[in-house]
Amino acid sequence: MHLQVMFDKAHVPNAEHSAQIFRQLLDALEHDTSFDLQLLYQLPYADFDLALNALREWRSQRYVWLREHPVESAWRSHAG
């Protein structure tokens, strides 16, 4: 749920600063690359809270997914 909300906010037309940070975070999760956590401090508190909850959700989904699939398979963090 939180991942989907963050994904939706990241792709809103006329994107605000939060949307840009959400896109960077989602890209880092999807491609297993680094992300500057300091960017989260630039978010309004509600968006910061959303990002933290989305990270918890992603971690939980990723853990379950990796237990059920071979490591070679592609993982997509925002795929529902």
Secondary structure, DSSP 4 states (H G I P E B T S, - for coil): -HHHHHHHHHT-SS--HHHHHHHHHHHHHHHT----GGGGGGS-HHHHHHHHHHHHHHHHHHHHHHHHS-TTS---TT--
